[in-house]
Amino acid sequence: MPKMKTKKSAAKRFKKTGTGKIKRGTAYRRHIMGHKSVKAKRHLRSPMLVNKADQKNIEILIPYA
């Protein structure tokens, strides 16, 4: 059986943690940041974990991460 190809777009967006969970970037921080509070912008900087329901599908996209 041949090796699976990694979906490069997914590999750029997701990273695996040491425990096997998948990290993702936070939404709502590309533009229109002027009306957001400093606290809200600070919390948007930190990465979040992918929902458990979506994790299996993303693991298929990045098999060797």
N, CA, C and O atoms as a MOPAC input file, in Angstrom:
PM7 MOZYME 1SCF
protein

 N      0.84500 1    -1.18300 1     0.00000 1
 C      0.00000 1     0.00000 1     0.00000 1
 C      0.88700 1     1.24200 1     0.00000 1
 O      1.82800 1     1.32900 1     0.78900 1
 N      0.59700 1     2.20100 1    -0.87700 1
 C      1.45200 1     3.39200 1    -0.95000 1
 C      1.24400 1     4.30900 1     0.25500 1
 O      0.25400 1     4.22400 1     0.98100 1
 N      2.22600 1     5.18400 1     0.42500 1
 C      2.12500 1     6.16500 1     1.50400 1
 C      0.99800 1     7.14900 1     1.20500 1
 O      0.68700 1     7.43100 1     0.04800 1
 N      0.39700 1     7.66100 1     2.27300 1
 C     -0.65300 1     8.66400 1     2.10600 1
 C     -0.01300 1    10.02700 1     1.91000 1
 O      1.03300 1    10.31900 1     2.48800 1
 N     -0.63800 1    10.84900 1     1.10300 1
 C     -0.15000 1    12.21200 1     0.90600 1
 C     -0.74000 1    13.12200 1     1.97400 1
 O     -1.91300 1    13.00900 1     2.33200 1
 N      0.09400 1    14.02300 1     2.47300 1
 C     -0.36400 1    15.03300 1     3.42000 1
 C     -1.01600 1    16.16600 1     2.64200 1
 O     -0.48400 1    16.61600 1     1.62700 1
 N     -2.16400 1    16.62700 1     3.11700 1
 C     -2.80100 1    17.81100 1     2.53000 1
 C     -2.04700 1    19.02900 1     3.04200 1
 O     -2.11600 1    19.35800 1     4.22600 1
 N     -1.32600 1    19.69800 1     2.14700 1
 C     -0.42400 1    20.77600 1     2.55700 1
 C     -1.17600 1    21.95000 1     3.17500 1
 O     -0.66100 1    22.59700 1     4.08700 1
 N     -2.37700 1    22.23200 1     2.69700 1
 C     -3.12600 1    23.34900 1     3.27700 1
 C     -3.48400 1    23.05800 1     4.73000 1
 O     -3.47900 1    23.96700 1     5.56000 1
 N     -3.79600 1    21.80200 1     5.04800 1
 C     -4.11000 1    21.44100 1     6.42500 1
 C     -2.85700 1    21.42000 1     7.28800 1
 O     -2.90700 1    21.77500 1     8.46500 1
 N     -1.73300 1    21.00400 1     6.70800 1
 C     -0.48600 1    20.93900 1     7.47800 1
 C     -0.03300 1    22.32800 1     7.91700 1
 O      0.60700 1    22.47700 1     8.95800 1
 N     -0.36600 1    23.34400 1     7.12100 1
 C      0.00100 1    24.71100 1     7.47700 1
 C     -0.92100 1    25.27700 1     8.56200 1
 O     -0.53900 1    26.20600 1     9.27400 1
 N     -2.11600 1    24.72900 1     8.69100 1
 C     -3.09400 1    25.27100 1     9.62900 1
 C     -3.12700 1    24.55000 1    10.97200 1
 O     -3.51400 1    25.14500 1    11.97800 1
 N     -2.73000 1    23.28500 1    11.00800 1
 C     -2.86800 1    22.47900 1    12.21300 1
 C     -1.53100 1    21.88300 1    12.62600 1
 O     -0.69200 1    21.56500 1    11.78400 1
 N     -1.34200 1    21.73600 1    13.94700 1
 C     -0.15000 1    21.08500 1    14.49700 1
 C     -0.61200 1    20.12000 1    15.58200 1
 O     -1.59700 1    20.37600 1    16.27500 1
 N      0.10500 1    19.01400 1    15.72300 1
 C     -0.22400 1    18.06100 1    16.77900 1
 C      0.56200 1    18.37700 1    18.03400 1
 O      1.72300 1    18.78000 1    17.96300 1
 N     -0.07300 1    18.19500 1    19.19100 1
 C      0.60900 1    18.37900 1    20.46600 1
 C      1.26800 1    17.06300 1    20.86600 1
 O      1.10600 1    16.04800 1    20.18900 1
 N      1.99900 1    17.08600 1    21.95000 1
 C      2.66200 1    15.88500 1    22.40900 1
 C      1.69100 1    14.79900 1    22.84700 1
 O      2.01700 1    13.61400 1    22.78300 1
 N      0.50900 1    15.19000 1    23.28800 1
 C     -0.48400 1    14.21400 1    23.73200 1
 C     -1.39100 1    13.74400 1    22.60900 1
 O     -2.27800 1    12.92100 1    22.83600 1
 N     -1.18300 1    14.25500 1    21.39400 1
 C     -1.97300 1    13.80100 1    20.25700 1
 C     -3.15700 1    14.67400 1    19.90800 1
 O     -3.86400 1    14.39300 1    18.94100 1
 N     -3.39100 1    15.73400 1    20.67600 1
 C     -4.46400 1    16.65700 1    20.33000 1
 C     -3.98800 1    17.55400 1    19.19100 1
 O     -2.79500 1    17.60100 1    18.89400 1
 N     -4.91300 1    18.25900 1    18.55900 1
 C     -4.57000 1    19.09400 1    17.41100 1
 C     -4.84000 1    20.54900 1    17.74600 1
 O     -5.93600 1    20.91500 1    18.16800 1
 N     -3.80700 1    21.38000 1    17.54600 1
 C     -3.92400 1    22.82000 1    17.78000 1
 C     -4.33400 1    23.50700 1    16.48700 1
 O     -4.03900 1    23.03500 1    15.38900 1
 N     -5.02000 1    24.63200 1    16.64300 1
 C     -5.40900 1    25.44500 1    15.49500 1
 C     -5.28200 1    26.90800 1    15.88100 1
 O     -5.22100 1    27.24600 1    17.06300 1
 N     -5.24300 1    27.76200 1    14.88600 1
 C     -5.23400 1    29.19000 1    15.13800 1
 C     -6.63000 1    29.67000 1    15.49300 1
 O     -7.60900 1    28.94400 1    15.32500 1
 N     -6.71400 1    30.89000 1    15.98200 1
 C     -7.99400 1    31.44400 1    16.40200 1
 C     -8.60500 1    32.27200 1    15.28000 1
 O     -7.89100 1    32.95300 1    14.54400 1
 N     -9.90600 1    32.21400 1    15.15400 1
 C    -10.62400 1    32.99900 1    14.15900 1
 C    -10.83000 1    34.42900 1    14.66400 1
 O    -10.58100 1    34.71700 1    15.83400 1
 N    -11.27900 1    35.31100 1    13.79600 1
 C    -11.64800 1    36.70000 1    14.11000 1
 C    -10.45800 1    37.57000 1    14.48400 1
 O    -10.59300 1    38.44200 1    15.34300 1
 N     -9.30300 1    37.36600 1    13.87200 1
 C     -8.19000 1    38.26700 1    14.18300 1
 C     -7.44500 1    38.74200 1    12.93900 1
 O     -6.30700 1    39.19900 1    13.05000 1
 N     -8.05100 1    38.64600 1    11.76500 1
 C     -7.39200 1    39.06800 1    10.53900 1
 C     -7.50000 1    40.58100 1    10.30700 1
 O     -6.53000 1    41.21700 1     9.89300 1
 N     -8.65500 1    41.14200 1    10.56900 1
 C     -8.84900 1    42.58000 1    10.36500 1
 C     -9.99600 1    43.02600 1    11.25500 1
 O    -10.58600 1    42.21300 1    11.96600 1
 N    -10.31600 1    44.31500 1    11.21900 1
 C    -11.33500 1    44.93500 1    12.08000 1
 C    -11.00600 1    44.66500 1    13.55100 1
 O    -11.85200 1    44.19600 1    14.31200 1
 N     -9.76700 1    44.96700 1    13.93500 1
 C     -9.34000 1    44.73600 1    15.30700 1
 C     -9.48100 1    45.99300 1    16.16500 1
 O     -9.30400 1    45.93300 1    17.38200 1
 N     -9.79700 1    47.12700 1    15.54500 1
 C     -9.82600 1    48.38800 1    16.27600 1
 C    -10.89900 1    48.46000 1    17.33700 1
 O    -10.70200 1    49.10200 1    18.36900 1
 N    -12.04700 1    47.80800 1    17.10600 1
 C    -13.13300 1    47.90700 1    18.07900 1
 C    -13.04800 1    46.83000 1    19.15500 1
 O    -13.84800 1    46.83000 1    20.09200 1
 N    -12.09600 1    45.92100 1    19.03400 1
 C    -11.96300 1    44.86100 1    20.03800 1
 C    -11.11900 1    45.34900 1    21.21100 1
 O    -10.20100 1    46.15000 1    21.03700 1
 N    -11.43600 1    44.86300 1    22.39500 1
 C    -10.69500 1    45.27300 1    23.58200 1
 C     -9.31300 1    44.61400 1    23.58600 1
 O     -9.07700 1    43.63100 1    22.88400 1
 N     -8.41900 1    45.16900 1    24.37900 1
 C     -7.06500 1    44.61800 1    24.49100 1
 C     -7.12500 1    43.18900 1    25.02700 1
 O     -6.37500 1    42.32200 1    24.57900 1
 N     -8.00600 1    42.95100 1    25.97200 1
 C     -8.14700 1    41.61600 1    26.53900 1
 C     -8.61100 1    40.61300 1    25.47700 1
 O     -8.10700 1    39.49200 1    25.41400 1
 N     -9.55800 1    41.01600 1    24.66000 1
 C    -10.05600 1    40.11900 1    23.61100 1
 C     -8.95400 1    39.80500 1    22.60100 1
 O     -8.80800 1    38.66200 1    22.16800 1
 N     -8.18000 1    40.82400 1    22.22900 1
 C     -7.09100 1    40.60000 1    21.26900 1
 C     -6.00700 1    39.71100 1    21.86100 1
 O     -5.41400 1    38.90000 1    21.14800 1
 N     -5.74500 1    39.85100 1    23.14000 1
 C     -4.74400 1    39.01200 1    23.80000 1
 C     -5.18200 1    37.54900 1    23.81300 1
 O     -4.36600 1    36.65500 1    23.58500 1
 N     -6.44400 1    37.30400 1    24.07400 1
 C     -6.93800 1    35.93000 1    24.09800 1
 C     -6.96100 1    35.31600 1    22.69800 1
 O     -6.83100 1    34.10000 1    22.55700 1
 N     -7.12200 1    36.13300 1    21.67500 1
 C     -7.12000 1    35.61700 1    20.30400 1
 C     -5.72800 1    35.18100 1    19.86400 1
 O     -5.59900 1    34.40200 1    18.91900 1
 N     -4.68100 1    35.67000 1    20.53300 1
 C     -3.30900 1    35.29500 1    20.16400 1
 C     -3.00400 1    33.83500 1    20.47500 1
 O     -2.22400 1    33.20000 1    19.76500 1
 N     -3.61100 1    33.30100 1    21.52500 1
 C     -3.26000 1    31.95500 1    21.95100 1
 C     -3.95500 1    30.92400 1    21.05900 1
 O     -5.10500 1    31.11800 1    20.66600 1
 N     -3.25500 1    29.82400 1    20.73600 1
 C     -3.88200 1    28.79200 1    19.91100 1
 C     -4.95200 1    28.04600 1    20.69000 1
 O     -4.93900 1    28.02400 1    21.92000 1
 N     -5.87500 1    27.43800 1    19.96300 1
 C     -6.94700 1    26.67300 1    20.57300 1
 C     -6.85300 1    25.23400 1    20.09500 1
 O     -6.14600 1    24.93900 1    19.13200 1
 N     -7.55800 1    24.35000 1    20.76100 1
 C     -7.59500 1    22.95900 1    20.35800 1
 C     -8.78800 1    22.72600 1    19.43700 1
 O     -9.82800 1    23.37400 1    19.55800 1
 N     -8.61000 1    21.79400 1    18.52400 1
 C     -9.68200 1    21.42000 1    17.60300 1
 C    -10.73500 1    20.64300 1    18.37900 1
 O    -10.41200 1    19.88900 1    19.29700 1
 N    -11.98400 1    20.83000 1    18.01100 1
 C    -13.07700 1    20.11700 1    18.64000 1
 C    -12.89500 1    18.61100 1    18.44800 1
 O    -12.39500 1    18.16200 1    17.41700 1
 N    -13.30400 1    17.84500 1    19.44600 1
 C    -13.13800 1    16.39200 1    19.40700 1
 C    -13.86600 1    15.77500 1    18.21200 1
 O    -13.40400 1    14.78200 1    17.65100 1
 N    -14.99800 1    16.35700 1    17.82200 1
 C    -15.77000 1    15.83200 1    16.69800 1
 C    -15.03600 1    16.01000 1    15.37600 1
 O    -15.23000 1    15.21500 1    14.45600 1
 N    -14.19400 1    17.03900 1    15.26100 1
 C    -13.47500 1    17.31400 1    14.01700 1
 C    -12.09000 1    16.68100 1    13.99000 1
 O    -11.46700 1    16.61600 1    12.93100 1
 N    -11.60500 1    16.22000 1    15.11500 1
 C    -10.21700 1    15.77000 1    15.20400 1
 C     -9.93400 1    14.58100 1    14.28600 1
 O     -8.87500 1    14.53200 1    13.66000 1
 N    -10.84800 1    13.63400 1    14.19400 1
 C    -10.61800 1    12.44200 1    13.37900 1
 C    -10.46100 1    12.80400 1    11.90000 1
 O     -9.61000 1    12.24100 1    11.21200 1
 N    -11.27000 1    13.73400 1    11.41200 1
 C    -11.19800 1    14.14000 1    10.01200 1
 C     -9.88600 1    14.85800 1     9.70900 1
 O     -9.32400 1    14.68700 1     8.62700 1
 N     -9.39600 1    15.65600 1    10.65000 1
 C     -8.15600 1    16.38800 1    10.42700 1
 C     -6.96600 1    15.44500 1    10.49900 1
 O     -5.98400 1    15.65000 1     9.78600 1
 N     -7.02200 1    14.42900 1    11.33000 1
 C     -5.93600 1    13.45300 1    11.39400 1
 C     -5.76500 1    12.71100 1    10.07200 1
 O     -4.65700 1    12.29300 1     9.73500 1
 N     -6.85200 1    12.54500 1     9.32300 1
 C     -6.75300 1    11.93400 1     8.00200 1
 C     -5.99600 1    12.84000 1     7.04600 1
 O     -5.26100 1    12.36300 1     6.18200 1
 N     -6.17300 1    14.15000 1     7.20000 1
 C     -5.51000 1    15.11000 1     6.30700 1
 C     -4.02700 1    15.23100 1     6.60100 1
 O     -3.23400 1    15.47000 1     5.69000 1
 N     -3.63400 1    15.06700 1     7.87100 1
 C     -2.20400 1    15.19200 1     8.23500 1
 C     -1.74900 1    13.89900 1     8.91200 1
 O     -1.56000 1    13.87600 1    10.12800 1
 N     -1.57200 1    12.83100 1     8.14700 1
 C     -1.27900 1    11.52700 1     8.75400 1
 C      0.08000 1    11.44200 1     9.42900 1
 O      0.24500 1    10.65700 1    10.36300 1
 N      1.05600 1    12.22300 1     8.98800 1
 C      2.41400 1    12.09000 1     9.52500 1
 C      2.82800 1    13.25600 1    10.40200 1
 O      4.01500 1    13.41700 1    10.68400 1
 N      1.89000 1    14.06800 1    10.83800 1
 C      2.21800 1    15.22500 1    11.67700 1
 C      2.57200 1    14.78700 1    13.08100 1
 O      2.87700 1    15.62500 1    13.93000 1

